């Protein structure tokens, strides 16, 4: 069984991605980057989600000699010209401070009317092999932004994005419901046949 490394140390994301890939019927040994503590974190210097996902996947594949999967994702708000985008995790200045990122974004959108609060989650998922082979696919989840957070599931901006056709936010959905429609779910389900094709 081929070992496949997921380039994340985010426990929530690892659980989510494992479930998505398992549902896609990929019988690979999936481990997170924590299994290789000597591999340093990669600076996300790309200007697109795809570039950042590839940077992380290649770095892990090069360091371990194993196939690696990475994603980069974020929230793109139409009225902000697509921001926070690739800066979603550090929008408030501190990487991974979900509460501060949420508070800042809601403050920036405080005067924006409901009809102008459209946004989407975007995800680029990349597979990199030690020989340099690479593939990238993308997924999106369209919705609108609530004025106050709701729900305790998920992470990041999940408590304020209400998917189109839903009355609940992403954070009010069960993990299974979210995976079925999420940007990450779409991207990794699209990547699954690529993993199957390249790794067998």
SULQUIJO-V725427 format. One line per field, one symbol per residue. ss: DSSP state (@ for helix, = for strand, . for the rest). burial: + if it has 9 or more other C-alpha atoms within 8 Angstrom, else -. A space follows every 10 residues. Layout:
# SULQUIJO-V725427
ss: ???
burial: ???
This chain:
# SULQUIJO-V725427
ss: ..====.... @@@@@@@@@@ @@@.....== ==@@@@.... ........@@ @@@@@@@@@@ @@@@...=== =======@@@ ...=@@@@@@ .......@@@ @@@@@@@@.. ...@@@.=== ========.. ...======= =====..... .......... ===.....=@ @@..@@@@@@ @.@@@@@@@@ @@@@@@@@@.
burial: --++++++-- ---+-+++-+ ++---+---+ +++------- --------++ ++++++++++ ++--++++++ ++++++++-- -+++++++++ ++----++-- ++-+++---- ------++++ ++++++++++ ---+-+++++ ++++++---+ +-++++++++ +++----+++ +++-+--++- ++++++++++ ++-+++----
